[in-house]
């Protein structure tokens, strides 16, 4: 049995989570998405955790894995489904 292709979405490197949540919801509702990677650069832990708290439920409520870029420590303690860790991280 073959399965259809699914998308792996990566967020912009800078965003306002409260307003991006609606954009993310529309994207997830538009097609088959396997995972969303939150890829915020140059933000502190508090801002990153706030973004996770806002965006993670949008993905997980649609059975889409929510991954955090680079920060396996924060991914584990904030309910993310996993982390993307590059070769140099």
C-alpha positions, 0 to 999 in steps of 0.5 A: 500500500502506497501513501501519498506524499506529505509536506514538511513545513519550516517556519520563517526565521522570525515571526509573531507567534500570535498572528502566525498561528492563523497562517499555520492553521490555514497551511495545515488545513490546505494539504497533507502535512507530516511535520512543522519545524519551528525555526526561530533564530536569534530569540531567547528561551522565553520567546521561543517557549511562548511561540511553542506554547502558541504554535504546538497545539495548532499542529498537534491538534491536527495530528501533525508532528511539531519539531523544534530546530536546534534545541532538543533540551527545550523540545523535550521539556515543552511537549514538542514531538521532536527536534531537528539537530543539524550536523554542526549543532 
